[in-house]
Amino acid sequence: FANDDSLLFWALRNSKPDAYDIVSFLLDEGTDCTVRSKTGLTPLHVLLGRKNWNLAATISLAKRLTDGGADVNTLDKKNISAIQWIINHGVYTEEQLAPLYPICVQPIPDCADR
């Protein structure tokens, strides 16, 4: 695969409608949700950076990725978090994106006890 990325990254970057089913299958098979690309992207970054979103499927996969260990606070090499990908998307309203916020906005562990 390009840039030595895993099959999960390839599936997440696929713009065809069945890409969500492929990602779901990979997660069912135990794919590692904590992998990072050479540029520091996580599966959440790639999912939320997609140009063609199926909002319901995106919410479902984001939940599955975080349940599988994906850290929403991970920054890529440009210091961009998953939530910033959502904010930069600019296609959906706040109401439409609201179900993603509890998934993608979590306290940073060191700051939670302060």
ZIVEN-V498095 format. One record per helix or strand of 3 or more residues. SS is the DSSP state (2 for helix, 1 for strand). FROM is the first residue (numbers start at 1). TO is the last residue. Records with the same first field share a line. If there is no record, write none. Layout:
BEGIN
SS=FROM-TO  FROM-TO
END
This chain:
BEGIN
2=2-4  7-13  19-28  43-48  55-67  82-89  94-104  109-112
END
